[in-house]
């Protein structure tokens, strides 16, 4: 009781490889968090995929990151949105 849950800032999404098969999602860490949930979807698509990442005990630093691989790009210019 009395604990306020802080929502982290919106994540940044970038390419993790040169071919569009993986993404890197980064966001500022929240010191009291024990886990983060990232929802990823292709722009314009209603389908959302949810990823849960536990915060490692030794985690130090201002950023948390999640790498998502195994994507299958259907064409150039695909845009992904994370929240």
N, C-alpha and C positions, 0 to 999 in steps of 0.2 A: 504494500500500500504506500501511496505517496510517491512512488517512482514514476517519473515521466519518461515515456518512450520517445526518443528523438529519431526522426526520420532522416536518413542521410540525404545529401544533395543528389540531384539527378546524375546518373552515371554517364560517362563518355564511352562511346563505342568506336572502335577503330579496327582496321584490318590487322590480323596477326600473321598473315602470310601474303605472298604476292599473287595468289590465285583465287582468293575469295572462299577458301574452304574453312577458314577459321577466323574468329573475332576475338578481340581483347576488350573486355569491359572493365573500366576502372571507375572508382568513386572514392571520395574522402572517407576515412575511417571514423567510426564513432567509438570513443573510448570504452563505453559501457556495453557495447554489443557483444553477444556470444555467437551470433550467426547472422547471415545476410541472406535475403531472398531477392533474386534477380529474375524478372520476367522479360523474355526476349521474343520479339515477333518481327516479321518482315513488314515494312511499311505497307499499309493498305490491306493487310491480311488480318482476319479476326482470330486466327490461331495463335495462341500464346504458349510458349514453353517455359516452365518454371525451373530454376536452378537454385539449390540451397547450398550455401557455403558456410561451414563452421569457421570461426576465427581461431587460428592456431594459438596455442599458449604463448609461444615465443614471438608472436606478431608484433612488429615494431615498425612504425613509419606512418606517414600521412595518407597513403593510398592502399586500398584493397583492390585486388584484381581477380578476374575470373576469365579464363580462356575457354572458349567454346569451339570445338572442332567438329569435323564431320559434316559440315554444311555442303549442300549441293547447289551451287549457283546455276540458275536457269538462263542467265544472260547478264550482260554488263549493266551496271547501274543499280543493282539491288541495294536497297537501303534497309538497315535493321534498326529497330528502336528498342531500348532497354529502359526498364523502370524498376 
